[in-house]
């Protein structure tokens, strides 16, 4: 593998409003569709030996509008399962859990950072076996955990990598060691 190109899906109503969106299958907003189309020049500029996309509608639609062809959906790339906090904003959660922070406190009825990290590790292992560049189209928290794991950090260290909708990031190597090449780069 030469590099991993990470594309975060375009905006949805819930991502725009700060609602935790794990397994709820939300469509892109018109702005989110524009964000996805804006990724097309980046996709056209590369040939991918492997392209993996989350099964979520918002990720598949982003891949399609960006012109990514021949991709496979990978269930390991679903967003963090937020359990009881699905569809709820951080300020709403903090009304009953003051100071709550996903990366530190987790979610009742959902996944732990370590469980998301195990899924990310499987995606990384699959990507490393690919020839050439790899494209991954997925979700903010999942891609942040994947980046932490790429760098050999604990899954909860994904908290250090803010990732906006409709952005491109690249992971690769320097002197055969994993590094971040580009992060959270807007294209529109």
C-alpha positions as CSV (number, residue, x, y, z in Angstrom):
1,X,0.0,0.0,0.0
2,X,1.3,3.4,-0.9
3,X,-1.2,5.6,1.0
4,X,-4.7,5.7,2.4
5,X,-7.0,8.5,1.2
6,X,-9.7,9.1,3.8
7,X,-12.9,10.8,2.6
8,X,-15.4,11.7,5.3
9,X,-18.9,11.6,4.0
10,X,-20.7,14.9,3.2
11,X,-23.0,16.7,5.6
12,X,-26.2,15.1,6.8
13,X,-28.9,16.9,8.8
14,X,-27.7,15.2,12.0
15,X,-24.0,15.9,11.4
16,X,-24.9,19.6,10.7
17,X,-26.9,19.7,14.0
18,X,-24.2,17.9,16.1
19,X,-26.3,14.9,16.7
20,X,-24.4,11.6,17.3
21,X,-25.1,9.6,14.1
22,X,-23.8,6.0,14.3
23,X,-26.1,3.4,12.8
24,X,-29.0,5.7,11.8
25,X,-28.9,5.8,8.0
26,X,-29.2,9.5,7.2
27,X,-29.1,10.9,3.7
28,X,-26.8,13.7,2.7
29,X,-28.2,17.3,2.7
30,X,-28.0,19.2,-0.6
31,X,-24.8,20.8,0.9
32,X,-23.5,17.4,1.7
33,X,-24.1,16.3,-1.9
34,X,-22.1,19.4,-3.1
35,X,-19.3,18.4,-0.7
36,X,-19.2,14.9,-2.1
37,X,-19.1,16.2,-5.7
38,X,-16.2,18.5,-4.7
39,X,-14.2,15.4,-3.8
40,X,-14.4,14.2,-7.5
41,X,-11.1,15.8,-8.7
42,X,-9.2,14.2,-5.9
43,X,-10.7,10.8,-6.8
44,X,-10.0,11.3,-10.5
45,X,-6.4,12.2,-9.8
46,X,-5.6,8.8,-8.4
47,X,-5.9,5.1,-9.2
48,X,-6.9,3.0,-6.3
49,X,-5.9,-0.6,-5.8
50,X,-8.6,-0.9,-3.2
51,X,-11.6,1.2,-2.3
52,X,-13.7,0.5,0.8
53,X,-16.8,2.3,1.8
54,X,-19.0,2.1,4.9
55,X,-22.4,0.4,4.3
56,X,-24.2,3.6,5.4
57,X,-26.1,5.5,2.8
58,X,-24.3,8.7,3.5
59,X,-20.9,7.1,2.8
60,X,-22.1,5.2,-0.3
61,X,-23.7,8.4,-1.7
62,X,-20.5,10.3,-1.1
63,X,-18.4,7.7,-2.9
64,X,-20.8,7.7,-5.8
65,X,-21.0,11.5,-6.2
66,X,-17.2,11.7,-5.8
67,X,-16.9,9.2,-8.7
68,X,-15.3,6.4,-6.8
69,X,-16.0,3.2,-8.8
70,X,-15.4,-0.4,-8.0
71,X,-15.6,0.0,-4.3
72,X,-16.6,-2.6,-1.7
73,X,-18.7,-1.9,1.3
74,X,-17.1,-3.0,4.5
75,X,-19.2,-3.4,7.7
76,X,-16.1,-2.7,9.8
77,X,-16.3,0.9,8.6
78,X,-19.6,1.7,10.2
79,X,-19.5,4.7,12.5
80,X,-19.1,4.3,16.2
81,X,-22.3,2.7,17.7
82,X,-23.5,5.4,20.1
83,X,-26.1,3.2,21.8
84,X,-28.4,5.2,24.0
85,X,-26.9,8.5,22.7
86,X,-27.8,7.9,19.1
87,X,-29.3,11.1,17.7
88,X,-28.5,13.1,20.8
89,X,-26.2,16.1,21.0
90,X,-23.4,16.6,23.4
91,X,-25.1,19.5,25.2
92,X,-28.2,17.3,25.7
93,X,-26.1,14.5,27.1
94,X,-24.4,16.9,29.5
95,X,-27.7,18.0,31.0
96,X,-27.8,14.6,32.8
97,X,-24.0,13.8,32.7
98,X,-22.1,17.0,33.3
99,X,-18.7,17.1,31.7
100,X,-19.4,14.0,29.5
101,X,-16.8,13.4,26.8
102,X,-17.2,10.6,24.3
103,X,-13.5,9.7,24.1
104,X,-13.2,9.4,27.9
105,X,-16.6,8.3,29.1
106,X,-18.0,6.2,26.3
107,X,-21.6,5.5,25.7
108,X,-24.2,3.3,27.5
109,X,-25.5,0.5,25.2
110,X,-23.0,1.2,22.5
111,X,-19.4,0.5,21.6
112,X,-16.2,1.4,23.5
113,X,-13.3,3.1,21.8
114,X,-11.4,-0.2,22.0
115,X,-14.2,-2.0,20.0
116,X,-14.1,0.7,17.3
117,X,-10.3,0.4,17.4
118,X,-10.5,-3.4,16.7
119,X,-12.7,-2.7,13.6
120,X,-10.2,0.0,12.5
121,X,-7.3,-2.4,12.9
122,X,-9.0,-4.9,10.6
123,X,-9.5,-2.2,8.0
124,X,-5.9,-1.2,8.3
125,X,-4.7,-4.8,7.9
126,X,-6.8,-5.2,4.8
127,X,-5.5,-1.9,3.4
128,X,-1.8,-2.8,4.0
129,X,-2.3,-5.9,1.8
130,X,-3.5,-3.8,-1.2
131,X,-1.4,-2.7,-4.1
132,X,-1.2,1.0,-4.7
133,X,-3.3,3.6,-3.1
134,X,-6.4,2.8,-0.9
135,X,-9.5,4.9,-0.7
136,X,-11.7,4.8,2.5
137,X,-15.0,6.6,2.6
138,X,-16.5,6.6,6.1
139,X,-17.4,8.6,9.2
140,X,-15.8,11.2,11.4
141,X,-15.2,9.3,14.7
142,X,-14.4,6.0,12.9
143,X,-11.8,7.7,10.7
144,X,-10.3,9.5,13.7
145,X,-9.9,6.1,15.6
146,X,-8.5,4.6,12.4
147,X,-5.9,7.4,12.3
148,X,-4.9,6.9,15.9
149,X,-4.5,3.1,15.3
150,X,-2.5,3.8,12.1
151,X,0.0,5.8,14.2
152,X,0.1,3.1,16.8
153,X,-1.8,5.2,19.4
154,X,-4.7,4.0,21.6
155,X,-8.1,4.3,19.9
156,X,-9.2,7.1,22.3
157,X,-6.3,9.2,20.9
158,X,-8.6,9.8,17.9
159,X,-9.8,12.7,20.0
160,X,-6.8,14.7,18.8
161,X,-7.9,14.6,15.1
162,X,-10.9,16.8,14.4
163,X,-12.5,15.8,11.1
164,X,-15.1,17.8,9.3
165,X,-17.7,16.5,6.7
166,X,-16.7,16.4,3.1
167,X,-12.9,16.5,3.7
168,X,-10.0,14.6,2.5
169,X,-7.1,13.3,4.6
170,X,-4.1,11.1,3.7
171,X,-2.2,8.6,5.7
172,X,1.1,7.2,4.5
173,X,4.7,6.6,5.3
174,X,7.9,8.5,6.0
175,X,11.0,6.3,6.1
176,X,8.7,3.3,6.3
177,X,7.0,4.6,9.4
178,X,3.2,5.5,9.5
179,X,2.5,9.2,9.4
180,X,-0.3,11.7,8.6
181,X,0.4,13.2,5.2
182,X,-2.7,15.5,5.0
183,X,-5.4,16.1,7.5
184,X,-9.0,17.5,7.4
185,X,-8.4,19.3,4.1
186,X,-11.5,21.0,2.8
187,X,-12.1,20.8,-1.0
188,X,-15.1,23.1,-1.4
